[in-house]
């Protein structure tokens, strides 16, 4: 019969590793009995479709030397050493030792379908399956240390077809070797339930990895659009989570590196360490631990690095099998940091605590299974880690968005506070200007009184006798000095007024000012349109369609209608602000900022200042920069000219033609 797996998509085979383990019964580890009775015979009947191999059906022989062959274990002295599976743990307690499993199956009646033996644990390094008891011919040699092509069925778990004959008893042997405390629990299935199981398993796996992929793509797009580094760290963390699950459930070996078993072992050993690093890398920035916990964060970083070093040493040289204990301290310290940050008012940390509480519970179940304590092993606990990680990536993605929103709200509040301060500053400046004006009026009044007094005194001196001529000359000289002083004061006042006006204009025309100061010069849309219209028709009006020089006001503010052809031209037409989609005041300020910085003003900063989308600011910046380039190439370009010359840059001949066509349409409609 053809292999049944060819009927199914190969993308359907890895999530069942955890799904099937959830169906395992509670392992019972008691002391082995002195005598080793023969294992019970498993009976296969036509009306059965699948059977879980209870430990009572196993006969297990541990070979510490790893030298025994099939013929050796069938000898009476070794056959008597087989122990019943219900009297020993179902885990391979001694990594490196060979375990022989003897399974006796009796086929009752005619069998309508083929039966298959499936080992749930995909991390068993070396497996020898003997379909016949009297010879080693036809033995299947596979395992995690072999390529995927060594398996007769390309499935993430180990699957063997049992050659059962009707009404006969068969004895099958398996020789298992593993470098870790893996399980040899298995199940017998027929073709039909096996096919249904494949579809269910790979459907759930597809959904699980689909959620992880969606989270990766979504947060990567946010990082590329916003530039927030926390999103990139979150993407790296989710990818490391995916790598851990790919190595644990065997899908990575089945689809990504089937010809590299050594790489598979490396990924299995290194992916949890990488997960610890990426989680610490992400969690510390998400919680703002360096800023919020400046004394505690260096300790956490040191503990994480030390744990990673110890785990590497254990993975490469010690092989103790207890390396997972070294994960508890750094993860616990990061969780404690989240609690402290939450207590200090960082609200997004509550999502972090919730998500990782679920993961911590699932990890506790995993540790219990690693220790051989299977009292809590069921469907919910075995697959709790998959469900917890799906919930975690979704919740953390939402928490990250809430954090960014909080940062944005804080920025807006800071901007509002700054605007209030600037308003107070402007009010103080207005009061100062008013005080200067009053001082000027008082000075003018004093000058006028002095002039009148000097005139009266001069008239009196003229009427005096020649006897006081010398004194009169001295008074005339003093009067001249006063006149010179008055003229100097007047000149000083004029210079002061001119300097004040020049300083105010210079801040707008050649220096960088904030939006509040800028809005004093151009307070509203009408002021901007007035300035733009005066600048545009400074040399007189001439119709762009017929060349006529007389006009009247159009319907739109500051637009002009030709009295001959009735073509209407707005103030913004054929300027840089034509078809501008946001406030003309902000557009004026944007042109001013970009021109002042010579085109090097970033769209991100412009978006923050104007409270506009970064994409809109980027497009408008490109338009202004291009207009500046064309202005520099103009014949009448002057290095000292102001930024307002850029406003008169036309947007293109095609837009001009469209405007003329629209004008003609308006004329026809009015006629």
Secondary structure, 3 states (H helix, E strand, C coil): CCCHHHHCCHHHCCCHHHHHHCCCCCCCCCCCCCCCCCCCCEEEECCCCEEECCHHHCEEEEECCCCCCHHHHCCHHHHCCCEEHHHCCCECCCCCCEEEEEEEEEEECCCCCCEEEEECCCCCCEEEEECCCCCCCCCEEECCCCCHHHCCCCCCCEEEEECCCCCEEEEEEEEEECCCCCECCEEEEEHHHHHHHHHHHHHHHHHHHHHHHHHHHHHHHHHHHHCCHHHHHHHHHHHHHHHHHHHHHCHHHHHHCCCCHHHHHHHHHHHHHHHHHHHHHHHHHHCCHHHHCHHHHHHHHHHHHHHHHHHHHHHHHHCCCCHHHHHHHHHHHHHHHHHHHHHCCCCCHHHHHHHHHHHHHHHHHHHHHHCCCCCCCCHHHHCHHHHHHHHHHHHHHHHHHHHHHHHHHHHHHHHHHHHHHHHHHHHHHHHHHHHHHHHHHHHHHHHHHHHHHHHHHHHHHHCCCHHHHHHHHHHHHHHHHHHHHHHHHHHHHHHHHHHHHHHHHHHHHCCCCCHHHHHHHCCCHHHHHHHHHHHHCCCCCCCCCCCCCCEEECCCCCCEEECCCCCEECCCCCCCCCCCCCCHHHHHHHHHHHHHCCCCCCHHHHHHHHCCCHHHHHHHHHHHHHHHHHHHCCCCCCCCCCHHHHHHCCCCHHHHHHHHHHHHHHHHHHC
